[in-house]
Amino acid sequence: MKSFSPLLLYYLIRQPLVYFFSNYSPASIKFDEDEAKTDLLITSKDNYYEIKEQTKPRILIDRGSYAIEPMGLDNSLYQSGGPYANKGSDNGTYIQQISGTSSILIESRNSGTCELLTDIVTHFLTWSGPLLCVSQGFKKFGIPLQVSSCSPAKEDTGLFQVTISIPWITEELWVYSEAGVKLKAFFATLQTGGASVSLPL
């Protein structure tokens, strides 16, 4: 069955950017896994240890919040053969929709570098979005993209910032099996040493 994990969002955004900035970006902002060689930082927004004293341009990723919603009025039932086809068992496949907005914070001490990174990242996300949808099973990823203006950070840090909001929609499928319900009922009436034991459900 198809499942969703919030951990996927961070790597789904970071790994393609790492690949691109390692192989195709301008020479002045090349990414390298070696911290001593890299011109650019690409990491999580809450990675305080890595970004605290960082003076290089950086791309900070936040998976953002998301909502899980039912699909349809029948408890999100996606597919079922019914009790006759399943020999009396009420088994079925269910589906739910998960949607949210992740974000990228671009920071640089130079406004021109900040705008250049914004240009590259926005084009890369919109152009690679269809491929990410097909390969990772998303219904939508990155469109419509919302990009803020380039402005000084609120704190007196000497940094310029741009925020990019990345909307996405995916689905999750799971299987309900009546066998699991029957097994739970069996364990609830276990016999121990001749005495009946009732277990909390």
N, C-alpha and C positions, 0 to 999 in steps of 0.2 A: 504494500500500500504506500501511497505517497504521503510523506510527513513533512512538517515544517519545523525548523529550528531557528531561533533568533541569532544563533552563532553564525548561521549561513550568511546573513546579511552583511556582516563586517567583512568576511572573506570574499564575498561576491563583489564587493566594491573595491577592496584593497588589492587583491591579487591581479586583476586586469590592469590597474593603474601601475602597480609595481612592474609588471611586464612591459607596459608601454614606456614608462619613464626610464627603464633600464636599457631599452633597445632603440627607441625612436625619438626621444625628446631632444631639444637643443642641448648643445655641449655644456652650456652654463648651468643647466638644472638637471643633470643626469642623476638617476637614483642608483645607489649601490648598497647592498646589504652590509658592507663594511662601513661602520659609522665614521671612520677616519677618512674614507674616500668619497662618500656621498655628498652631493650638493643639495639634497632635498630629503626631507623627512616625511614618510607616509605611515601613519600609525593611528591608533584609537584616540579619540578626543579626551578620554579619561586616563590616558597613559601618562600620569603626572611625572613619574620618575624620568621618562625619556624626554619630555618636552619642557621641563621646568626652566632650564637655562639654555635652551636651544636658540641659536641666533640665525640658523639657516632657514630658508623658506620651508613651509610645512603644509601638508595636507592632512587634516585631522578628521577622522570618520566617526560618526555617531549613528548607531543603528536606528535610534528614534523609537517612538511608541507605535503600537499597532493594535488593531481591533479584530476580534474573531466573531464572525457573524454566521448565523444559519442561512441555508439556501433552500427556499421553498417552505411550504406550510406543513409538510409531512415529516417533521423532525429531521430535515435535511437528508431524507432517504434518497440515495442515488440509484441503487439497483437491488432488486430482490426477485428471486424466483417464486416466492410465496411458500406457504407451509406444505402445499401438495408436492411441488418439485423438490423441496428439501426434506421430504419424508416426515413431515410434522414439525420440523424445527423452523423457527422464525428467524432465519439468518438473513443479513442484508449488508450492503455496502452504503456507507453514509459519507456525506461531503459537507465541508464548511469553507467559507471564504475568509481569508486573512488579508487585511489591507493596512498599510501604514505609510509613514514618510520618514526616510532616513535623511541624513544631512552630511554635508562636507563643509568644513571650515578651512578656508585657505588664508594663510597668514604669511606676511613678508614685511621686511623693513623698508622695502621699496615698492611704491604703488605700481610702477610699471611691471615689476616682476609678479606682483599679485594679480594684475590684470592679464598678464601672459599665461599664468597658471590657470586662471579662470577660463580663458579662451580654450586652452588645450583640454582641460577636464570636462567642460560642458560639451564640446564637440565629441570627445571620446565617449562620453556616457550616452549621448543621443544616437550616435552612429553604431555603438556596440549593443544598445538596448535590445533590438530585435534578436540578436544572437543569444544574449543572456536569457531572454524569454524562452526561446526554443530549447536551449541546452539545459536550463534549470527549471523549466516548467512554470514560469511566471506568466500571468495573463497580461500584465503591464509592468514595465520597469523604466523609470526615468522620464516619462512624458506624461503630462507637461512639466518641464523643468522650470523651477523658480530660482532666479539668481538675484541676489541683493546687490546694491551698489558697493563700490570699493570705498571704504571709509576708515578713518583711524579707529583703533580699538578703544573701548570705553575706558579701560585702565590706561594709565600713563606708561605705556610700554614701548612706544615708538613703532608699533606694528600697524600695518594696514590689513583689513580683513574683508573677505567676501564669503557669504554663506550661500550654499547651493542646496536646495531642497529636492529630494529624489522620491517621488511617489511610486508605490509598487502595489501590486495585487497578486496573490497566489491562492491556491486551493490545497486543502488537505483531505485525504480519503482515509477512512478506517472501516474495519469489518466488525460487525456485531454478530456474535455467535451465541445461540441459546445454550450450547453445550457449556459455556462458561458459567451461565446462571445456574444450571443444574448442578455443576460441580461445587459451586458455592453453597447451595442448599445441602448437598451431601456432607460437606465439612461441618456445617452448622448442627448436624445431628449425629456426630461421631459417638460411638460407644466405647467407653474406657473402663475396663475391668468390670463389665456388666452394668455400669451406671451410665445413664444418658447424660451427655454434656452438651449444653447449648452455648454456642459461641456467638459473640456479637457480630453483626453484619456490618 
